[in-house]
Amino acid sequence: MVNYRIPEPRIARFAPPVYQCRRARGPLVLDGSLDKAFWKDAPWTELFRDIEGEGKAAPRFQTRAKVLWDDGALYIGAELRGTEIWGHVTQRDTVIFRDNDFEIFIDPDSDTHVYAEFEMNVLNTVWDLLLTKPYRDGGRPINSFDIKGLESAVAVEGEINRPRADNRRWSVEVKMPFESLLECCGQGAALPRPGDFWRVNFSRVQWPVDITENGYEKRINPATGKPCPEDNWVWAPTGLVNIHYPELWGFLFFCREDETFTIPPDEYLKWELRRVYYREHAIFDETGAFSPDVQADGIDIELSGRDFTLSCPSSDGKTRLLLRRDGLVERVYQ
């Protein structure tokens, strides 16, 4: 059996969720609570689902998020319901998902390369980093990246690390200034305008636990002697247990009060290119070479040694969309 380096996600059709992100009406004073006027006009996302998507059981605890923006920053709030409220990690920029956590992923230019990752736990310990590209494509994390001006807060309805308390939920607020987030776009990046979109995902990691006299302890699999795998609940399922598939993240549109936007036609064309990218990498793992013979209507395949480039005309015919072997998506003029 072939161990594929880049597994193809089990997605029946390309249909990421869409969020119409409205403008904030005033300043945010962070305290972790979403029950205040600042968030009143922000719609909730759909309830998070299992990361693998269709056919998986609904999460045992509900999670949802809200987003707003102004000229200076992006504001994210999330509500994480459930009785298991605990955390231990207190050092910034360490692996937060060893605890239950809330995570944010942002790719401002929808090219799947150079994107921001943010994680926080119930203790408001945070980890912000930059990914040069997905790990599957040889990407590496840049832990020295800091979101300048980042602010975050947590509110708890219950007690942390107290299983027998009246625990109901915890909520978070995060302020991310655009100045740092635009580093994901390279030179010439501009502040978002109404009608622009960013690719975004939100994730909740929740570990199965047992309650002991010492509090919460991760449930151990007796067959392995190790903790049982964590649950991954997300806004935009990726079809496999890997959040680092930016091509399947949701669409966050920056809009005015009553505007709504839909996924642009070129994003569907990018998905058709991506499907060929999966097949080419699978063929390479099976045979040791890429193939010029993959069936792909309207898509050109250019091979060069151990490299390939896929391309097709854009929806308006004025440019071409390119997808390279390492997953980078580009637009070039014909």
PLY file of the C-alpha trace (Angstrom):
ply
format ascii 1.0
element vertex 334
property float x
property float y
property float z
element edge 333
property int vertex1
property int vertex2
end_header
0.00 0.00 0.00
1.37 3.40 -1.00
1.89 5.93 1.78
0.94 9.11 -0.05
2.85 12.25 0.90
-0.10 14.47 -0.02
-3.34 12.57 0.60
-6.31 13.71 -1.44
-9.02 15.07 0.87
-12.35 13.28 0.94
-14.41 16.20 -0.33
-17.40 15.45 -2.54
-17.52 18.97 -4.00
-15.84 22.33 -3.52
-18.15 24.21 -1.16
-16.22 26.00 1.63
-18.32 28.11 4.00
-18.63 31.84 3.34
-18.70 34.57 5.99
-19.83 38.15 5.36
-17.56 40.14 7.68
-19.16 43.43 8.67
-17.43 46.57 9.86
-17.09 47.22 13.57
-19.12 50.17 14.83
-16.77 51.18 17.62
-13.65 50.26 19.59
-13.30 46.89 21.31
-12.40 46.66 24.99
-11.34 43.03 25.33
-12.51 40.98 28.28
-13.34 37.69 26.53
-17.10 38.16 26.66
-19.13 38.26 23.45
-22.28 39.43 25.24
-21.75 43.14 24.60
-22.71 45.78 22.08
-19.52 45.50 20.02
-20.52 42.04 18.75
-24.25 42.66 18.36
-24.24 43.05 14.56
-21.72 40.30 13.84
-23.34 37.08 12.56
-22.30 33.74 13.98
-20.55 31.21 11.80
-22.14 27.83 11.36
-21.49 25.45 14.24
-18.10 23.80 13.88
-17.97 20.29 12.42
-15.55 17.40 12.56
-12.49 18.21 10.45
-13.13 15.19 8.22
-16.54 16.54 7.26
-19.36 14.42 5.86
-20.06 11.08 7.52
-18.47 12.04 10.83
-20.41 12.43 14.07
-21.36 15.90 15.24
-19.00 17.33 17.90
-20.09 16.62 21.46
-19.67 20.32 22.36
-20.82 23.29 20.28
-18.40 25.90 18.92
-19.04 28.99 16.81
-17.28 32.25 15.96
-17.86 35.88 14.96
-15.64 38.30 13.02
-15.61 42.07 12.47
-13.16 44.49 10.87
-12.24 48.15 10.67
-9.47 50.08 8.96
-6.90 48.88 11.46
-7.63 45.33 12.55
-9.51 42.07 12.32
-11.54 41.07 15.39
-12.38 37.43 16.13
-14.63 36.12 18.87
-15.47 32.50 19.61
-17.73 30.62 22.00
-16.61 27.15 23.11
-19.36 25.36 24.99
-18.74 22.32 27.17
-18.13 21.16 30.70
-14.45 20.20 30.28
-12.67 23.50 30.91
-8.98 23.03 31.63
-5.52 24.20 30.64
-1.90 23.95 31.78
0.36 25.57 29.14
1.51 29.00 30.35
4.54 29.80 28.17
3.91 31.86 25.05
4.89 30.44 21.64
4.90 26.84 22.80
2.65 24.05 21.52
-0.73 25.21 22.80
-2.74 22.29 21.38
-1.32 20.04 24.08
-4.26 21.62 25.89
-7.75 22.15 24.55
-7.47 25.27 22.42
-8.96 27.65 19.86
-7.05 28.26 16.62
-7.16 30.79 13.78
-5.61 30.34 10.30
-5.37 33.20 7.78
-4.21 33.18 4.14
-4.89 36.72 2.85
-4.16 36.11 -0.85
-5.55 32.59 -1.36
-2.28 31.23 -2.79
-1.85 28.59 0.01
1.65 29.88 0.84
2.80 32.17 3.66
-0.11 32.13 6.08
-0.60 32.94 9.74
-1.50 30.50 12.50
-2.69 31.51 15.97
-3.56 29.32 18.95
-4.77 30.10 22.47
-5.95 28.13 25.49
-8.30 28.96 28.33
-5.40 30.50 30.28
-4.98 33.04 27.45
-1.59 31.60 26.57
-0.98 32.28 22.89
1.17 31.01 20.04
1.45 33.03 16.82
3.53 31.78 13.93
3.94 32.01 10.18
3.95 29.02 7.81
6.01 29.44 4.65
3.72 26.88 2.99
1.84 23.75 4.09
3.96 21.04 5.68
2.96 18.64 2.87
4.77 20.95 0.41
7.93 21.26 2.51
6.79 24.26 4.52
8.35 25.26 7.80
7.03 27.21 10.77
8.52 30.59 11.65
8.01 30.81 15.40
9.76 34.17 15.62
6.82 35.78 13.80
4.73 37.94 16.13
1.46 39.67 15.32
2.35 43.23 16.32
-0.34 44.80 18.48
-2.04 41.46 19.12
-4.57 41.50 21.95
-6.52 38.55 23.37
-8.78 37.81 26.31
-10.75 34.89 27.76
-13.99 34.73 29.76
-15.00 31.55 31.59
-18.48 30.50 32.65
-17.32 27.99 35.22
-13.96 27.26 36.83
-10.69 26.24 35.17
-9.33 22.80 36.15
-12.34 22.15 38.44
-14.36 19.24 36.97
-17.10 19.41 39.60
-17.79 23.12 39.13
-20.78 24.41 37.17
-18.82 24.54 33.90
-20.69 25.68 30.80
-18.43 27.47 28.31
-15.43 29.67 27.68
-15.19 32.43 25.13
-12.34 34.35 23.54
-11.72 37.70 21.87
-8.75 38.38 19.61
-7.64 41.61 17.93
-5.20 41.19 15.03
-3.87 44.42 13.46
-3.66 44.28 9.67
-0.09 45.61 9.73
1.27 42.20 10.71
-1.24 40.06 8.86
-0.35 41.74 5.58
3.15 40.29 5.91
1.51 37.14 4.57
0.95 38.91 1.24
4.48 40.08 0.44
5.42 43.45 -0.99
2.71 45.74 -2.22
0.04 44.31 0.08
-2.84 46.68 0.78
-5.49 46.94 3.44
-8.64 45.00 2.55
-11.51 46.82 0.88
-15.19 45.90 0.67
-15.53 42.97 -1.70
-12.06 41.56 -0.97
-11.81 38.13 0.62
-9.30 36.22 2.72
-9.12 32.46 3.18
-9.67 31.67 6.85
-10.32 28.72 9.12
-11.08 28.30 12.80
-10.36 25.16 14.78
-11.04 23.77 18.24
-8.90 20.99 19.69
-10.65 18.98 22.41
-8.95 16.05 24.13
-10.93 13.10 25.52
-10.45 13.15 29.30
-11.31 11.22 32.42
-12.11 12.85 35.73
-9.88 11.67 38.56
-9.14 12.88 42.07
-6.46 15.07 40.47
-8.87 16.74 38.06
-8.95 16.21 34.29
-6.52 13.68 32.82
-6.20 12.82 29.15
-7.84 9.46 28.42
-5.28 6.73 27.75
-5.65 4.16 25.00
-4.87 0.85 26.76
-3.59 -0.67 23.51
-0.86 1.96 23.09
-0.41 3.41 26.55
-0.67 6.88 24.99
-3.41 9.53 25.12
-6.37 8.93 22.82
-6.32 11.15 19.72
-7.73 14.63 20.11
-10.94 15.78 18.44
-10.57 18.47 15.77
-13.66 20.61 15.21
-13.48 23.28 12.53
-15.50 25.89 10.66
-14.37 24.60 7.24
-13.76 20.82 7.09
-10.74 19.70 5.06
-11.79 16.08 4.48
-8.90 14.61 6.47
-7.21 15.14 9.82
-4.96 17.96 8.62
-5.88 21.62 8.96
-3.02 22.66 6.66
-5.02 22.41 3.42
-5.60 26.16 2.85
-7.37 25.53 -0.46
-10.33 24.21 1.58
-10.56 26.96 4.18
-13.58 29.24 4.28
-14.03 32.57 2.49
-14.18 35.67 4.69
-15.50 38.62 2.68
-14.94 42.16 3.90
-18.23 43.97 3.45
-20.29 46.97 4.38
-23.52 46.71 6.31
-25.86 45.06 3.82
-23.44 43.65 1.24
-23.09 39.97 0.47
-20.57 38.26 -1.77
-20.17 34.81 -3.28
-17.14 32.70 -4.13
-15.53 34.03 -7.34
-15.46 31.75 -10.42
-11.64 31.65 -10.45
-11.65 29.91 -7.06
-13.53 26.99 -8.61
-10.94 26.88 -11.40
-8.18 26.79 -8.77
-9.91 23.78 -7.23
-9.88 21.95 -10.59
-6.14 22.65 -10.81
-5.74 21.40 -7.23
-7.44 18.11 -8.03
-4.86 17.50 -10.76
-2.09 18.48 -8.31
-3.30 15.72 -5.94
-3.34 13.18 -8.76
0.12 14.13 -10.02
1.64 13.72 -6.57
-0.13 10.39 -6.11
1.22 9.18 -9.46
4.72 10.26 -8.45
4.46 8.28 -5.20
3.30 5.23 -7.16
5.71 5.40 -10.13
8.53 7.80 -9.25
7.56 10.28 -11.99
4.89 12.83 -12.81
2.60 12.13 -15.77
1.52 14.24 -18.78
-1.50 11.99 -19.29
-3.77 12.95 -16.39
-7.26 13.60 -17.75
-8.09 17.24 -17.03
-10.34 19.17 -19.43
-9.05 22.66 -20.13
-5.93 22.24 -17.98
-2.42 22.30 -19.45
0.25 20.14 -17.81
3.88 21.15 -18.30
6.54 18.74 -17.04
10.19 19.58 -16.49
12.24 16.80 -14.92
10.93 16.29 -11.40
8.71 19.36 -11.59
5.35 20.32 -13.07
3.18 23.36 -13.65
-0.59 23.25 -14.16
-2.45 26.11 -15.82
-5.79 27.15 -17.23
-7.41 30.38 -18.45
-9.05 32.54 -15.81
-12.83 32.92 -15.90
-12.62 36.20 -17.85
-9.92 34.92 -20.22
-7.58 37.82 -19.48
-5.07 35.91 -17.35
-3.95 32.38 -16.64
-4.03 30.59 -13.32
-0.94 28.56 -12.47
-0.46 25.89 -9.81
3.08 24.68 -9.25
4.43 21.41 -7.91
4.91 22.91 -4.44
1.27 24.00 -4.34
1.75 27.72 -4.97
-1.08 29.35 -6.91
-0.26 32.31 -9.14
-1.95 34.51 -11.73
-0.05 35.58 -14.85
-1.01 37.77 -17.80
-1.25 35.96 -21.12
0 1
1 2
2 3
3 4
4 5
5 6
6 7
7 8
8 9
9 10
10 11
11 12
12 13
13 14
14 15
15 16
16 17
17 18
18 19
19 20
20 21
21 22
22 23
23 24
24 25
25 26
26 27
27 28
28 29
29 30
30 31
31 32
32 33
33 34
34 35
35 36
36 37
37 38
38 39
39 40
40 41
41 42
42 43
43 44
44 45
45 46
46 47
47 48
48 49
49 50
50 51
51 52
52 53
53 54
54 55
55 56
56 57
57 58
58 59
59 60
60 61
61 62
62 63
63 64
64 65
65 66
66 67
67 68
68 69
69 70
70 71
71 72
72 73
73 74
74 75
75 76
76 77
77 78
78 79
79 80
80 81
81 82
82 83
83 84
84 85
85 86
86 87
87 88
88 89
89 90
90 91
91 92
92 93
93 94
94 95
95 96
96 97
97 98
98 99
99 100
100 101
101 102
102 103
103 104
104 105
105 106
106 107
107 108
108 109
109 110
110 111
111 112
112 113
113 114
114 115
115 116
116 117
117 118
118 119
119 120
120 121
121 122
122 123
123 124
124 125
125 126
126 127
127 128
128 129
129 130
130 131
131 132
132 133
133 134
134 135
135 136
136 137
137 138
138 139
139 140
140 141
141 142
142 143
143 144
144 145
145 146
146 147
147 148
148 149
149 150
150 151
151 152
152 153
153 154
154 155
155 156
156 157
157 158
158 159
159 160
160 161
161 162
162 163
163 164
164 165
165 166
166 167
167 168
168 169
169 170
170 171
171 172
172 173
173 174
174 175
175 176
176 177
177 178
178 179
179 180
180 181
181 182
182 183
183 184
184 185
185 186
186 187
187 188
188 189
189 190
190 191
191 192
192 193
193 194
194 195
195 196
196 197
197 198
198 199
199 200
200 201
201 202
202 203
203 204
204 205
205 206
206 207
207 208
208 209
209 210
210 211
211 212
212 213
213 214
214 215
215 216
216 217
217 218
218 219
219 220
220 221
221 222
222 223
223 224
224 225
225 226
226 227
227 228
228 229
229 230
230 231
231 232
232 233
233 234
234 235
235 236
236 237
237 238
238 239
239 240
240 241
241 242
242 243
243 244
244 245
245 246
246 247
247 248
248 249
249 250
250 251
251 252
252 253
253 254
254 255
255 256
256 257
257 258
258 259
259 260
260 261
261 262
262 263
263 264
264 265
265 266
266 267
267 268
268 269
269 270
270 271
271 272
272 273
273 274
274 275
275 276
276 277
277 278
278 279
279 280
280 281
281 282
282 283
283 284
284 285
285 286
286 287
287 288
288 289
289 290
290 291
291 292
292 293
293 294
294 295
295 296
296 297
297 298
298 299
299 300
300 301
301 302
302 303
303 304
304 305
305 306
306 307
307 308
308 309
309 310
310 311
311 312
312 313
313 314
314 315
315 316
316 317
317 318
318 319
319 320
320 321
321 322
322 323
323 324
324 325
325 326
326 327
327 328
328 329
329 330
330 331
331 332
332 333
